[in-house]
């Protein structure tokens, strides 16, 4: 397993300052953070349960007995976390938050609307006599722009994923079941150095390929099948994600037409990525390409999603009006994954991960886009740019 | 990989009837269900995003374009799901829920307080002019009592986990890193037939064993280390969970004393499990045993948690007052996992999965409880009941 790239400590103070600026703009005196990726981002805490209370001058991490020792050790060992108060919640996280709040007496307390549940909110309201404000994506907005260290980790993760993809594609052979191929994919992820899959691996063969989120099953791969492989890994906490569609044996004309259309849509979407355009413009580039091939109805999902501490985060790359439409900025990392699905015929999806740069984009993943499945094994790779003209 | 045990289709109608009875008692005309395990339990749907709208006479499943084909196919193929209306949400799940609600005009609409977020609740309130009622654990209460088919699947899963545990324990050897051992554990889980780990595998060696939720790291196992292995698998959607603590080489007297105390607490807790007692009584049995050995402060978590479609579900087996305290009933399945953690010395946790039966309990997992780590490899196993008297 490769070592994590040497990198400096995450800029916790700068992250916290960004959040504090947002809170000040909202007139919020304290923010309760409970979303685990946000706890890691701001407080270096990667347990499953905990809370941060962030005010203009302080930041408290509240954890239970399972995590108190490790949380204190980490904070003590990190220059950027020296400011953190680490507190034990003896009965419940909510009571621990209330104790910390009592020290601050913040008048307006923000909660994370996207993750705060009604039950937890009711408990907090009963414990804390403050004015509550539902906030939107305060920490998520900061997380959307990756810092230097995050970009380095995700570049490395994308290289590892590309290597794993070559191994995984070589495992796509007639006679193997979808489940067996999925296991090979996950072994390849581990060998490449990922701590775990980023989501349940998708291996969808033959008619199953027409189901965008099929689960691998007992179906055995057969000559003539199209096979969609969609998989990702978590490396040092960060997620990357890749899809390729391959064909076992010669493709039918109809399947080849779908494949070519999706490949064009994928290239068209990547071609427009640059700072200053709306995320939805990337979706439009893919969608228009598919529509021109008569596949508008067959593209049943968005073109992409942000990647980072979560495998689905902002920005959302989809049709205008279906999600918050971000203006692309350097440091954003997201997937480009158009697809087309025709029940009875089959489905195709092609996905890469891209980083928005100052002038355009950098495609972080690098795996040949090739319809014939044994390409990876036999070395007959053709990269995107190497397709015969007019193919 | 073993085949799933032959079992009849889940009793979807009976499950829905149980939920409808609860709703009627609450004066709620319709329930919006969005928690994924509840969608699977009631609607056979195992995607990541969707909703059910349950009324006294109907049940609608609302999904997006990624899942519509598979959801319709499954419902059509299942006798128990013939009643299900499967509807496409063209823009958002919330709008899909609102469309279905408009057909029913239910006056009082329940939402799941434990999982409904403030943002989603606000969107639903803006779309649906009904009276909203926050409900508690309506579906979870039904899920807590496993039916015959669920018990068969979880018995099989526990047997598979026990087999994987023997392999995993054999991998605990000096010179291997925690991460390497964790990979061996996860490979053993896959070989045993699990579709994936139920949670991030814990391998905590030496001083790390004093951290109940340590992440595996680069630390290399050394003679003299105590090592906590805590891992679980998902089989046919259901989760099982097991922990063993082993020692590489002769144990120090202080570590042996902690181990013996936790082993006694584990046995004492299992000994009291039977229908009619409070879940907290199981915790008390473990906690009193540890307190008598001077380890009250060292037991920093609850004794156990329910298992099923989620790896942490009801009943919670913990101190009175810290969670809803269920009266045990036949068909409940939960972990018994006392532990003791002394920073600087080390930690011990021992965990098995138990089923409450009509007269007591059945321990579903079966792995020797042995302090010496190479026992699994050398065949020097001693089961709990085989310990020398007075050991």
Interface residues (C-beta under 8 A of the other chain):
Chain A: X1 X46 X47 X48 X64 X65 X66 X67 X68 X69 X70 X91 X92 X111 X113 X114 X115 X116 X117 X118 X119 X121 X122 X134 X136 X179 X183 X186 X187 X190 X195 X196 X197 X200 X210 X211 X212 X213 X214 X215 X300 X301 X321 X322 X341 X343
Chain B: X1 X46 X47 X48 X64 X65 X66 X67 X68 X69 X70 X91 X92 X111 X113 X114 X115 X116 X117 X118 X119 X121 X122 X134 X136 X179 X183 X186 X187 X190 X195 X196 X197 X200 X210 X211 X212 X213 X214 X215 X300 X301 X321 X322 X341 X343
